[in-house]
Amino acid sequence: MQAFQWMEKAAKQGDINSEVALAGMYATGDGVPKDAEKSAFWTRKTAEQGHPGSQKLLGLMYESGAGVPKDFEQARYWYTRAATQRVDQREASSAQEYLDSLNHRLAAGRSTR
């Protein structure tokens, strides 16, 4: 619990690594009760700061409705943001695959995941 308190304090002071970690802790219930909405809050915060992994994850959250309302346009937006990042090519490639898959399913008129 003490680790969480230090992580939360650093996150609230704007430390992006702590924000990412806090999102993960809430997503998995690691040291805190699992909370999809709090995970989405911290994921959005880091995604808006340009963190490509968080951008991809926020796209997944919107696609599945985990912690946020299901919204395929928001999913597409965040996948695109992550895919166009040049900071982490692995994350960008992965996000592009998610984006392509979502676009393909939507174009075919199929439900997503």
C-alpha positions in Angstrom: 0.0 0.0 0.0 2.9 2.4 0.7 4.2 1.9 -2.8 0.8 2.9 -4.2 0.8 6.0 -2.0 4.2 7.1 -3.3 3.2 6.3 -6.9 0.0 8.3 -6.5 1.8 11.3 -5.0 4.3 11.4 -7.9 1.5 10.9 -10.4 -0.5 13.8 -9.0 2.7 15.9 -9.3 2.8 15.1 -13.1 5.4 12.3 -13.2 4.4 10.5 -16.4 6.1 7.2 -15.4 4.1 7.2 -12.2 0.9 8.0 -14.1 1.5 5.0 -16.4 2.3 2.8 -13.4 -0.8 4.0 -11.6 -3.0 3.3 -14.6 -1.6 -0.3 -14.7 -2.1 -0.8 -10.9 -5.8 0.2 -11.2 -6.2 -2.0 -14.4 -4.8 -5.1 -12.7 -5.6 -4.5 -9.1 -2.0 -4.6 -8.1 -1.8 -3.1 -4.6 -5.2 -1.4 -5.0 -8.8 -2.5 -5.8 -9.2 -3.1 -9.5 -10.9 0.0 -11.0 -11.3 0.3 -14.8 -12.6 3.9 -14.6 -9.5 5.1 -12.6 -7.3 3.1 -14.9 -8.9 4.9 -17.9 -8.5 8.3 -16.2 -4.7 7.8 -15.8 -4.4 6.2 -19.2 -6.1 9.2 -20.8 -3.8 11.6 -18.9 -0.7 9.9 -20.2 -2.1 9.4 -23.7 -2.9 13.1 -24.0 0.8 13.7 -23.1 1.8 11.7 -26.1 2.7 8.3 -24.5 2.2 5.9 -27.4 1.6 2.8 -25.3 -1.1 4.7 -23.4 -2.6 5.9 -26.6 -2.9 2.3 -27.9 -4.3 1.1 -24.6 -6.9 3.9 -24.6 -7.9 2.8 -28.0 -8.4 -0.7 -26.7 -10.4 0.7 -23.8 -12.7 2.5 -26.1 -13.0 -0.4 -28.4 -14.0 -2.8 -25.6 -15.8 -0.3 -23.3 -13.3 -0.9 -20.4 -13.6 2.0 -18.0 -15.0 4.3 -20.7 -18.1 4.1 -22.9 -17.6 1.9 -26.0 -16.8 4.3 -28.8 -15.3 3.0 -32.1 -14.5 6.5 -33.4 -12.5 7.3 -30.2 -10.8 3.9 -30.5 -9.8 4.8 -34.1 -8.6 8.2 -33.0 -6.3 6.8 -30.3 -5.0 4.0 -32.4 -4.2 6.5 -35.1 -2.4 8.8 -32.6 -0.3 5.8 -31.4 0.4 4.5 -34.9 1.8 7.8 -36.0 4.2 8.2 -33.1 7.8 7.9 -34.1 9.1 7.5 -30.5 8.5 3.8 -30.2 8.2 1.9 -33.5 7.1 -1.3 -31.9 4.1 0.4 -30.2 3.4 2.3 -33.4 3.3 -0.9 -35.4 1.2 -2.7 -32.9 -1.3 0.3 -32.8 -1.4 0.2 -36.6 -2.4 -3.5 -36.5 -5.2 -2.7 -34.1 -6.4 0.2 -36.2 -6.3 -1.9 -39.4 -8.3 -4.7 -37.6 -10.9 -2.3 -36.3 -11.3 -0.5 -39.7 -11.6 -3.9 -41.4 -14.3 -5.1 -39.0 -16.2 -1.8 -39.1 -16.1 -1.8 -42.9 -17.4 -5.3 -43.0 -20.2 -4.4 -40.7 -19.2 -6.9 -38.1 -19.3 -6.3 -34.4 -15.9 -5.8 -32.7 -14.4 -8.2 -30.3 
